[in-house]
Amino acid sequence: MSHAPGFLAIVEALRAKVKEVTVAEARERVAAGAHLVDIREQSEWAAGHAAGAAYIGKGVIERDIEAAIPDKSAEVILYCGGGFRSVLAADMLRQMGYTNVASMAGGWRDWTAAGAPTA
């Protein structure tokens, strides 16, 4: 998918503020207790998602995250389709006071390419 230049500029500007992890790192962190959250559209989630992931769409994550994960020091790893939208969402959670949030670089695309478990 080709992204608009304005969107890419915003994502690239935020990457310096947001921690990113690889698929391998995400899998290790989830095995150690991190929350893995899929922020894609509901139709994307329904078509397949990372095994063990929770679903909170990007459109409602700011509204719903505190009920789903009230501990703002908990480790949270967000993913989307390719690692762009999750950077935006991770920055928003950072601004909301979450201190251990990351975006999974490459998102669902890299998760499936790595042969990681899906549901």
C-alpha positions in Angstrom: 0.0 0.0 0.0 1.2 3.5 -0.9 0.9 6.0 1.9 0.3 9.7 1.5 3.4 12.0 2.0 1.7 13.9 4.8 0.9 10.7 6.7 4.4 9.4 6.3 5.9 12.7 7.5 3.8 12.6 10.7 4.8 8.9 11.3 8.5 9.6 10.7 8.4 12.6 13.0 7.0 10.5 15.8 9.3 7.5 15.4 12.0 9.3 17.5 9.5 9.5 20.4 8.2 5.9 20.1 9.9 2.7 21.0 9.8 0.1 18.2 10.3 -3.6 18.5 10.8 -6.3 16.0 8.5 -9.3 15.6 11.0 -11.5 17.4 11.3 -9.0 20.3 7.5 -8.7 20.5 7.1 -12.5 20.7 9.8 -12.6 23.5 8.1 -9.7 25.4 4.6 -11.2 25.0 5.9 -14.6 26.3 7.3 -12.6 29.3 3.9 -11.0 30.0 3.6 -8.0 27.7 0.2 -7.1 26.3 0.0 -7.4 22.5 -2.8 -5.2 21.0 -4.0 -5.2 17.4 -5.2 -1.7 16.5 -6.2 -2.5 12.9 -9.7 -2.1 11.6 -12.2 -4.7 12.8 -12.4 -6.3 9.3 -8.6 -6.7 9.3 -8.8 -8.4 12.8 -11.6 -10.7 11.7 -9.5 -11.8 8.7 -6.7 -12.9 11.0 -4.6 -11.7 13.8 -1.6 -12.5 16.0 -2.4 -15.4 18.3 -3.0 -14.1 21.8 -3.5 -10.5 20.8 -6.2 -8.3 22.2 -8.2 -6.1 19.9 -8.7 -2.4 20.4 -9.1 -0.5 17.2 -7.1 2.7 16.5 -10.3 4.7 16.3 -11.2 3.9 20.0 -7.9 3.1 21.7 -7.6 6.4 23.5 -11.2 5.9 24.9 -10.8 2.2 25.8 -7.2 1.5 26.7 -7.6 2.6 30.4 -10.4 0.1 30.9 -8.5 -2.7 29.1 -5.1 -2.0 30.5 -5.4 0.2 33.6 -1.8 -0.2 34.7 0.1 2.6 32.8 3.4 1.0 33.6 2.4 -2.3 32.0 4.3 -3.3 28.9 2.1 -2.8 25.8 3.0 -3.6 22.2 0.8 -2.3 19.5 0.6 -3.5 15.9 -1.2 -2.6 12.8 -0.8 -3.7 9.2 2.7 -2.4 8.5 3.9 -0.5 11.5 2.7 3.0 10.7 -0.6 3.4 12.5 0.8 1.7 15.6 3.5 4.4 15.8 0.7 7.1 15.9 -1.2 5.1 18.5 1.9 4.4 20.6 2.6 8.1 20.7 -0.9 8.9 21.9 -0.7 6.3 24.7 2.7 7.8 25.7 1.0 11.2 25.9 -1.7 9.6 28.1 0.9 8.5 30.6 1.7 4.9 29.4 5.4 4.5 30.2 6.2 1.1 28.5 4.4 1.2 25.2 6.0 0.1 21.8 5.0 -0.2 18.2 5.8 -3.5 16.4 7.8 -2.6 13.4 6.5 -4.1 10.2 3.2 -5.0 11.9 0.9 -7.8 10.7 2.9 -8.0 7.4 6.1 -8.9 9.2 4.3 -11.1 11.8 3.0 -13.3 9.1 6.2 -13.3 7.0 8.0 -14.5 10.1 5.6 -17.4 10.5 4.5 -16.3 13.9 1.3 -17.9 15.2 -2.0 -16.5 14.0 -5.6 -16.9 14.8 
